[in-house]
Every structure is written in C-alpha cells, then in structure tokens.
Amino acid sequence: MLAINDLLSYLRIDRWPTVWCPGCGNGIILKAILQSIHNLSLRRDRVAVISGIGCSSRATGYIDFNTMHTLHGRAIAFATGVKLSRPEFNVIVLGGDGDLLSIGGNHFIHACRRNVDITVIVFNNMIYGMTGGQNSPTTPKGKIASTAPCGNFETPIDVVKLAKAAGATYIARSTVYHYTMLTRYLTRAIQHKGMAVVDVVTNCHTYFGRYNKMPEPAEMLEYFKSNSVTIEKSKTLTPEELSNKIVIGEFESDESRPTFYEMYEHCLKDASGGE
C-alpha cells in the first residue's frame, strides 16, 4: 500500500483542496493511479498525464508529473502528439464519460484503431457531473438525469465493447468499490504496449445518485458491489439477468499488434532510405 509520505510526494499540495464533492469516486481513482505508478517505479519526469474538461479532468492540476489540462474532448489528440514526440514517456489520459465518449468520441475510436501506445482511463460516472447532471453517453436506460426526468431512453455506450470493436489492445473494467482490482488493472494498462483502456465505473452521488435515490457515497458503493459480476459469472447469466449489471474484469490483452509509433517510425525509415 502507498505510504502517506509517498502519496504526498506525487501531489501538488498547493493546489488542494480539490473541487470534488466529499465522497466523490474521483479521489479513489486518483489514488489507484498513483499507487500503480508507484508500484512500477516510474520516473516522474517520464510520465505525462493529459486531461480534457470536466470534474475528473481537474485531476491533472493536483498531481506532480508532466501534465496538460487541455480542451474538451481533445485529450487523446494531445496525448497522441506527446507520445509521437516523446515515445519514451508513459502517457496517461484522464477523462470522464462525456468528455472522452461524446465530444471526444472520434478521437477515442481512432486512437483505438491506430493502437496508439497510451493509457486511457475513463472516469465513468454515467452522467455529466460538472455541468448540471445531464444524461451522458453511458447513462443506463431508465436512470434519471436533469435532461432525462422521465428516465434515459437512449441506448448507452458500452465502453468495453466500443474499445474492443475499435481495436484497443488492452481493455479492462472495474468499479471504485473494487479498489484492489482497479489498481491491478491500471498497473497492467500502464505497462501495456499499445492502446490500453480502463473503464472505471465511479460515483457521482451529487447528481446521478441524488436523482436515482442513492444520495450518499456509501449507497452508490453498495450499488456497485451488489450489481457487479465478473466476466466468468456473466457467461452463466441470461440477457435478462445481465440487465443493468456491471461486468468487470480484463476483456483484452494483446501485444502482438504494432503500435502507431512503431508503424510511424518504420515509415520514416522507409522514406529516408533506411537511414
């Protein structure tokens, strides 16, 4: 476990306290990220953390690495540029489900198909938390939001299925309740050569929880606990039994495909006559 002095060494304490609501799951995810980086003994000056706009994206201001707080939906585009220019860096993208999958959806898809060697961590709270509780691309059907007072009737995006279809080579999902599992997956994702996506289902009790009769953080954590099933367990359930369940586990791990940088480097060598 990350000792308090080690944890503090990764933080820009002068930027604290955070803007996050008390009990927000963003803090759990941030702790798991720092634990994973610590486990891997990564050089701080060789880690770049990129974010867009939203509650989760404020995380880059609180941690002491090479960080960029960029434009709404464009974090992956910035991260791709960083990785191409500094391939020796571990490049990590932090963003919410709205930021990465709505306005940033095309960047997400094309980074997956290109197999860009970055780690994308989706803070999936199933709602727009910073701007008023609107339903997001991942809001489950029937759940209440400020723009879905009768219940969301749109089919939500499944982050895992989208990443798999688009070509990501490491894909995992956990919840903030399953902290040990989450840390393990984040560690593997950062180590992975290629596009790694970790979907982290987290709580926004201020909006999602309050609208859906779970106004306390502990209530949402209990919801994640009781509604999560492993991949293995999910295979034994009917579609009806799987309805509204959160399937957690590792869905893809393949390092056989060349990364975008490797293909780019090969192209440059061909263009220069192999020099």
Contacts in CASP RR format, 6 or more apart in sequence:
PFRMAT RR
TARGET T0000
AUTHOR 0000-0000-0000
METHOD contacts of the structure
MODEL  1
MLAINDLLSYLRIDRWPTVWCPGCGNGIILKAILQSIHNLSLRRDRVAVI
SGIGCSSRATGYIDFNTMHTLHGRAIAFATGVKLSRPEFNVIVLGGDGDL
LSIGGNHFIHACRRNVDITVIVFNNMIYGMTGGQNSPTTPKGKIASTAPC
GNFETPIDVVKLAKAAGATYIARSTVYHYTMLTRYLTRAIQHKGMAVVDV
VTNCHTYFGRYNKMPEPAEMLEYFKSNSVTIEKSKTLTPEELSNKIVIGE
FESDESRPTFYEMYEHCLKDASGGE
1 35 0 8 1.000
2 31 0 8 1.000
2 34 0 8 1.000
2 35 0 8 1.000
2 38 0 8 1.000
6 38 0 8 1.000
7 31 0 8 1.000
7 34 0 8 1.000
9 64 0 8 1.000
10 34 0 8 1.000
10 37 0 8 1.000
10 38 0 8 1.000
10 44 0 8 1.000
10 63 0 8 1.000
10 64 0 8 1.000
10 65 0 8 1.000
11 62 0 8 1.000
11 63 0 8 1.000
11 64 0 8 1.000
12 61 0 8 1.000
12 62 0 8 1.000
12 63 0 8 1.000
12 64 0 8 1.000
15 61 0 8 1.000
15 62 0 8 1.000
16 62 0 8 1.000
18 26 0 8 1.000
18 27 0 8 1.000
18 58 0 8 1.000
18 62 0 8 1.000
19 55 0 8 1.000
19 58 0 8 1.000
20 26 0 8 1.000
20 27 0 8 1.000
20 55 0 8 1.000
20 58 0 8 1.000
21 204 0 8 1.000
21 205 0 8 1.000
21 206 0 8 1.000
22 217 0 8 1.000
23 203 0 8 1.000
23 205 0 8 1.000
23 217 0 8 1.000
24 55 0 8 1.000
24 202 0 8 1.000
24 203 0 8 1.000
24 204 0 8 1.000
24 205 0 8 1.000
24 206 0 8 1.000
24 217 0 8 1.000
25 125 0 8 1.000
25 176 0 8 1.000
25 202 0 8 1.000
25 203 0 8 1.000
25 217 0 8 1.000
26 55 0 8 1.000
26 56 0 8 1.000
26 59 0 8 1.000
26 123 0 8 1.000
26 202 0 8 1.000
28 176 0 8 1.000
28 179 0 8 1.000
28 182 0 8 1.000
28 202 0 8 1.000
29 56 0 8 1.000
29 59 0 8 1.000
29 121 0 8 1.000
29 123 0 8 1.000
29 176 0 8 1.000
29 182 0 8 1.000
29 200 0 8 1.000
29 202 0 8 1.000
30 59 0 8 1.000
30 62 0 8 1.000
30 63 0 8 1.000
31 179 0 8 1.000
32 179 0 8 1.000
32 182 0 8 1.000
32 183 0 8 1.000
32 186 0 8 1.000
33 92 0 8 1.000
33 94 0 8 1.000
33 121 0 8 1.000
33 186 0 8 1.000
34 63 0 8 1.000
35 183 0 8 1.000
35 186 0 8 1.000
36 183 0 8 1.000
36 186 0 8 1.000
36 187 0 8 1.000
36 190 0 8 1.000
37 47 0 8 1.000
37 190 0 8 1.000
39 183 0 8 1.000
39 187 0 8 1.000
40 187 0 8 1.000
40 190 0 8 1.000
40 191 0 8 1.000
42 90 0 8 1.000
42 190 0 8 1.000
44 64 0 8 1.000
44 65 0 8 1.000
45 66 0 8 1.000
46 88 0 8 1.000
46 89 0 8 1.000
46 90 0 8 1.000
47 65 0 8 1.000
47 66 0 8 1.000
47 89 0 8 1.000
47 90 0 8 1.000
47 92 0 8 1.000
48 65 0 8 1.000
48 66 0 8 1.000
48 67 0 8 1.000
48 68 0 8 1.000
48 79 0 8 1.000
48 82 0 8 1.000
48 86 0 8 1.000
48 89 0 8 1.000
48 90 0 8 1.000
48 91 0 8 1.000
48 92 0 8 1.000
49 59 0 8 1.000
49 60 0 8 1.000
49 63 0 8 1.000
49 65 0 8 1.000
49 66 0 8 1.000
49 67 0 8 1.000
49 68 0 8 1.000
49 92 0 8 1.000
49 93 0 8 1.000
49 94 0 8 1.000
50 60 0 8 1.000
50 67 0 8 1.000
50 68 0 8 1.000
50 70 0 8 1.000
50 75 0 8 1.000
50 76 0 8 1.000
50 78 0 8 1.000
50 79 0 8 1.000
50 82 0 8 1.000
50 91 0 8 1.000
50 92 0 8 1.000
50 93 0 8 1.000
50 94 0 8 1.000
51 57 0 8 1.000
51 58 0 8 1.000
51 59 0 8 1.000
51 60 0 8 1.000
51 67 0 8 1.000
51 68 0 8 1.000
51 69 0 8 1.000
51 70 0 8 1.000
51 75 0 8 1.000
51 93 0 8 1.000
51 94 0 8 1.000
51 95 0 8 1.000
52 69 0 8 1.000
52 70 0 8 1.000
52 71 0 8 1.000
52 72 0 8 1.000
52 73 0 8 1.000
52 74 0 8 1.000
52 75 0 8 1.000
52 94 0 8 1.000
52 95 0 8 1.000
52 99 0 8 1.000
53 70 0 8 1.000
53 71 0 8 1.000
53 72 0 8 1.000
53 73 0 8 1.000
53 99 0 8 1.000
53 130 0 8 1.000
54 72 0 8 1.000
54 95 0 8 1.000
54 96 0 8 1.000
54 99 0 8 1.000
54 129 0 8 1.000
54 130 0 8 1.000
54 131 0 8 1.000
55 96 0 8 1.000
55 123 0 8 1.000
55 125 0 8 1.000
55 129 0 8 1.000
55 130 0 8 1.000
55 204 0 8 1.000
56 94 0 8 1.000
56 95 0 8 1.000
56 96 0 8 1.000
56 99 0 8 1.000
56 123 0 8 1.000
56 125 0 8 1.000
57 69 0 8 1.000
57 75 0 8 1.000
57 94 0 8 1.000
57 95 0 8 1.000
57 96 0 8 1.000
57 99 0 8 1.000
58 69 0 8 1.000
59 94 0 8 1.000
60 67 0 8 1.000
60 68 0 8 1.000
60 69 0 8 1.000
60 94 0 8 1.000
61 67 0 8 1.000
61 69 0 8 1.000
66 89 0 8 1.000
68 75 0 8 1.000
68 78 0 8 1.000
68 82 0 8 1.000
70 78 0 8 1.000
71 78 0 8 1.000
72 99 0 8 1.000
72 103 0 8 1.000
72 104 0 8 1.000
73 99 0 8 1.000
73 100 0 8 1.000
73 102 0 8 1.000
73 103 0 8 1.000
73 104 0 8 1.000
73 105 0 8 1.000
73 107 0 8 1.000
74 104 0 8 1.000
74 107 0 8 1.000
75 93 0 8 1.000
75 94 0 8 1.000
75 95 0 8 1.000
75 99 0 8 1.000
75 100 0 8 1.000
75 107 0 8 1.000
76 93 0 8 1.000
76 100 0 8 1.000
76 104 0 8 1.000
76 107 0 8 1.000
76 108 0 8 1.000
76 111 0 8 1.000
76 116 0 8 1.000
76 118 0 8 1.000
76 120 0 8 1.000
77 107 0 8 1.000
79 91 0 8 1.000
79 92 0 8 1.000
79 93 0 8 1.000
79 111 0 8 1.000
79 116 0 8 1.000
79 118 0 8 1.000
80 111 0 8 1.000
80 114 0 8 1.000
80 116 0 8 1.000
80 118 0 8 1.000
80 260 0 8 1.000
82 89 0 8 1.000
82 91 0 8 1.000
83 89 0 8 1.000
83 91 0 8 1.000
83 116 0 8 1.000
83 117 0 8 1.000
83 118 0 8 1.000
83 260 0 8 1.000
83 261 0 8 1.000
84 260 0 8 1.000
84 261 0 8 1.000
84 264 0 8 1.000
87 117 0 8 1.000
87 261 0 8 1.000
90 119 0 8 1.000
90 190 0 8 1.000
91 117 0 8 1.000
91 118 0 8 1.000
91 119 0 8 1.000
92 118 0 8 1.000
92 119 0 8 1.000
92 121 0 8 1.000
92 190 0 8 1.000
93 100 0 8 1.000
93 118 0 8 1.000
93 119 0 8 1.000
93 120 0 8 1.000
93 121 0 8 1.000
94 121 0 8 1.000
94 123 0 8 1.000
95 120 0 8 1.000
95 121 0 8 1.000
95 122 0 8 1.000
95 123 0 8 1.000
96 122 0 8 1.000
96 123 0 8 1.000
96 124 0 8 1.000
96 125 0 8 1.000
97 122 0 8 1.000
97 123 0 8 1.000
97 124 0 8 1.000
97 125 0 8 1.000
97 126 0 8 1.000
97 136 0 8 1.000
97 137 0 8 1.000
97 138 0 8 1.000
97 157 0 8 1.000
97 159 0 8 1.000
98 104 0 8 1.000
98 128 0 8 1.000
98 136 0 8 1.000
98 137 0 8 1.000
98 138 0 8 1.000
100 107 0 8 1.000
100 108 0 8 1.000
100 120 0 8 1.000
100 122 0 8 1.000
101 108 0 8 1.000
101 122 0 8 1.000
101 136 0 8 1.000
101 137 0 8 1.000
101 138 0 8 1.000
101 157 0 8 1.000
101 159 0 8 1.000
101 162 0 8 1.000
102 136 0 8 1.000
102 137 0 8 1.000
108 120 0 8 1.000
108 162 0 8 1.000
108 163 0 8 1.000
108 166 0 8 1.000
109 162 0 8 1.000
109 166 0 8 1.000
110 166 0 8 1.000
111 118 0 8 1.000
111 120 0 8 1.000
111 195 0 8 1.000
112 162 0 8 1.000
112 163 0 8 1.000
112 166 0 8 1.000
112 167 0 8 1.000
112 168 0 8 1.000
112 195 0 8 1.000
112 197 0 8 1.000
113 166 0 8 1.000
113 167 0 8 1.000
114 195 0 8 1.000
114 260 0 8 1.000
115 167 0 8 1.000
115 168 0 8 1.000
115 169 0 8 1.000
115 194 0 8 1.000
115 195 0 8 1.000
115 257 0 8 1.000
115 258 0 8 1.000
115 259 0 8 1.000
115 260 0 8 1.000
116 194 0 8 1.000
116 195 0 8 1.000
116 259 0 8 1.000
116 260 0 8 1.000
116 261 0 8 1.000
117 193 0 8 1.000
117 194 0 8 1.000
117 195 0 8 1.000
117 259 0 8 1.000
117 260 0 8 1.000
117 261 0 8 1.000
118 194 0 8 1.000
118 195 0 8 1.000
118 196 0 8 1.000
119 186 0 8 1.000
119 189 0 8 1.000
119 190 0 8 1.000
119 192 0 8 1.000
119 196 0 8 1.000
119 198 0 8 1.000
120 195 0 8 1.000
120 196 0 8 1.000
120 197 0 8 1.000
120 198 0 8 1.000
121 186 0 8 1.000
121 189 0 8 1.000
121 198 0 8 1.000
121 200 0 8 1.000
122 159 0 8 1.000
122 197 0 8 1.000
122 198 0 8 1.000
122 199 0 8 1.000
122 200 0 8 1.000
123 200 0 8 1.000
123 202 0 8 1.000
124 138 0 8 1.000
124 159 0 8 1.000
124 199 0 8 1.000
124 200 0 8 1.000
124 201 0 8 1.000
124 202 0 8 1.000
125 136 0 8 1.000
125 201 0 8 1.000
125 202 0 8 1.000
125 203 0 8 1.000
125 204 0 8 1.000
125 208 0 8 1.000
126 136 0 8 1.000
126 138 0 8 1.000
126 139 0 8 1.000
126 140 0 8 1.000
126 143 0 8 1.000
126 156 0 8 1.000
126 201 0 8 1.000
126 204 0 8 1.000
126 208 0 8 1.000
127 133 0 8 1.000
127 134 0 8 1.000
127 135 0 8 1.000
127 136 0 8 1.000
127 139 0 8 1.000
127 145 0 8 1.000
127 204 0 8 1.000
127 207 0 8 1.000
127 208 0 8 1.000
127 211 0 8 1.000
128 134 0 8 1.000
128 135 0 8 1.000
128 136 0 8 1.000
128 145 0 8 1.000
128 207 0 8 1.000
129 204 0 8 1.000
129 206 0 8 1.000
129 207 0 8 1.000
129 208 0 8 1.000
132 146 0 8 1.000
132 207 0 8 1.000
133 145 0 8 1.000
133 146 0 8 1.000
133 147 0 8 1.000
133 204 0 8 1.000
133 207 0 8 1.000
133 208 0 8 1.000
133 211 0 8 1.000
134 145 0 8 1.000
134 146 0 8 1.000
134 147 0 8 1.000
135 143 0 8 1.000
135 145 0 8 1.000
135 146 0 8 1.000
135 147 0 8 1.000
135 148 0 8 1.000
135 152 0 8 1.000
135 154 0 8 1.000
136 145 0 8 1.000
137 156 0 8 1.000
137 157 0 8 1.000
138 156 0 8 1.000
138 157 0 8 1.000
138 159 0 8 1.000
139 145 0 8 1.000
139 148 0 8 1.000
139 152 0 8 1.000
139 154 0 8 1.000
139 156 0 8 1.000
139 208 0 8 1.000
140 152 0 8 1.000
140 156 0 8 1.000
140 244 0 8 1.000
141 151 0 8 1.000
141 152 0 8 1.000
141 153 0 8 1.000
141 154 0 8 1.000
141 155 0 8 1.000
141 156 0 8 1.000
142 148 0 8 1.000
142 151 0 8 1.000
142 152 0 8 1.000
142 153 0 8 1.000
143 151 0 8 1.000
143 152 0 8 1.000
143 208 0 8 1.000
143 211 0 8 1.000
143 212 0 8 1.000
144 151 0 8 1.000
144 152 0 8 1.000
144 211 0 8 1.000
144 212 0 8 1.000
145 151 0 8 1.000
145 152 0 8 1.000
145 207 0 8 1.000
145 208 0 8 1.000
145 211 0 8 1.000
146 207 0 8 1.000
146 211 0 8 1.000
159 173 0 8 1.000
159 197 0 8 1.000
159 199 0 8 1.000
160 171 0 8 1.000
160 173 0 8 1.000
160 197 0 8 1.000
160 199 0 8 1.000
160 247 0 8 1.000
160 251 0 8 1.000
163 171 0 8 1.000
163 195 0 8 1.000
163 197 0 8 1.000
163 199 0 8 1.000
163 252 0 8 1.000
164 171 0 8 1.000
164 251 0 8 1.000
164 252 0 8 1.000
167 195 0 8 1.000
168 195 0 8 1.000
168 196 0 8 1.000
168 197 0 8 1.000
168 252 0 8 1.000
169 192 0 8 1.000
169 194 0 8 1.000
169 195 0 8 1.000
169 196 0 8 1.000
169 252 0 8 1.000
169 253 0 8 1.000
169 254 0 8 1.000
169 255 0 8 1.000
169 257 0 8 1.000
170 188 0 8 1.000
170 189 0 8 1.000
170 192 0 8 1.000
170 194 0 8 1.000
170 195 0 8 1.000
170 196 0 8 1.000
170 197 0 8 1.000
170 250 0 8 1.000
170 252 0 8 1.000
170 253 0 8 1.000
170 254 0 8 1.000
171 196 0 8 1.000
171 197 0 8 1.000
171 198 0 8 1.000
171 199 0 8 1.000
171 250 0 8 1.000
171 251 0 8 1.000
171 252 0 8 1.000
171 253 0 8 1.000
172 185 0 8 1.000
172 188 0 8 1.000
172 189 0 8 1.000
172 197 0 8 1.000
172 198 0 8 1.000
172 199 0 8 1.000
172 249 0 8 1.000
172 250 0 8 1.000
172 251 0 8 1.000
173 198 0 8 1.000
173 199 0 8 1.000
173 200 0 8 1.000
173 201 0 8 1.000
173 246 0 8 1.000
173 247 0 8 1.000
173 248 0 8 1.000
173 249 0 8 1.000
173 251 0 8 1.000
174 181 0 8 1.000
174 182 0 8 1.000
174 185 0 8 1.000
174 198 0 8 1.000
174 199 0 8 1.000
174 200 0 8 1.000
174 201 0 8 1.000
174 248 0 8 1.000
174 249 0 8 1.000
175 182 0 8 1.000
175 200 0 8 1.000
175 201 0 8 1.000
175 202 0 8 1.000
175 224 0 8 1.000
175 225 0 8 1.000
175 228 0 8 1.000
175 246 0 8 1.000
175 248 0 8 1.000
176 182 0 8 1.000
176 200 0 8 1.000
176 201 0 8 1.000
176 202 0 8 1.000
176 203 0 8 1.000
176 221 0 8 1.000
176 224 0 8 1.000
177 221 0 8 1.000
177 224 0 8 1.000
177 225 0 8 1.000
177 228 0 8 1.000
178 224 0 8 1.000
178 228 0 8 1.000
178 248 0 8 1.000
181 248 0 8 1.000
181 249 0 8 1.000
182 198 0 8 1.000
182 200 0 8 1.000
185 198 0 8 1.000
185 249 0 8 1.000
185 250 0 8 1.000
186 198 0 8 1.000
188 196 0 8 1.000
188 250 0 8 1.000
188 253 0 8 1.000
189 196 0 8 1.000
189 197 0 8 1.000
189 198 0 8 1.000
190 196 0 8 1.000
192 253 0 8 1.000
192 255 0 8 1.000
193 255 0 8 1.000
193 259 0 8 1.000
194 255 0 8 1.000
194 257 0 8 1.000
194 259 0 8 1.000
195 259 0 8 1.000
201 224 0 8 1.000
201 228 0 8 1.000
201 246 0 8 1.000
203 209 0 8 1.000
203 217 0 8 1.000
203 220 0 8 1.000
203 221 0 8 1.000
203 224 0 8 1.000
205 214 0 8 1.000
205 215 0 8 1.000
205 216 0 8 1.000
205 217 0 8 1.000
205 219 0 8 1.000
205 220 0 8 1.000
208 214 0 8 1.000
208 220 0 8 1.000
209 215 0 8 1.000
209 219 0 8 1.000
209 220 0 8 1.000
214 220 0 8 1.000
214 223 0 8 1.000
224 246 0 8 1.000
227 244 0 8 1.000
227 245 0 8 1.000
227 246 0 8 1.000
228 245 0 8 1.000
228 246 0 8 1.000
228 247 0 8 1.000
228 248 0 8 1.000
229 237 0 8 1.000
229 242 0 8 1.000
229 245 0 8 1.000
229 246 0 8 1.000
229 247 0 8 1.000
229 248 0 8 1.000
230 247 0 8 1.000
230 248 0 8 1.000
230 249 0 8 1.000
231 247 0 8 1.000
231 248 0 8 1.000
231 249 0 8 1.000
231 250 0 8 1.000
231 251 0 8 1.000
234 242 0 8 1.000
234 245 0 8 1.000
234 247 0 8 1.000
237 245 0 8 1.000
258 266 0 8 1.000
269 275 0 8 1.000
END
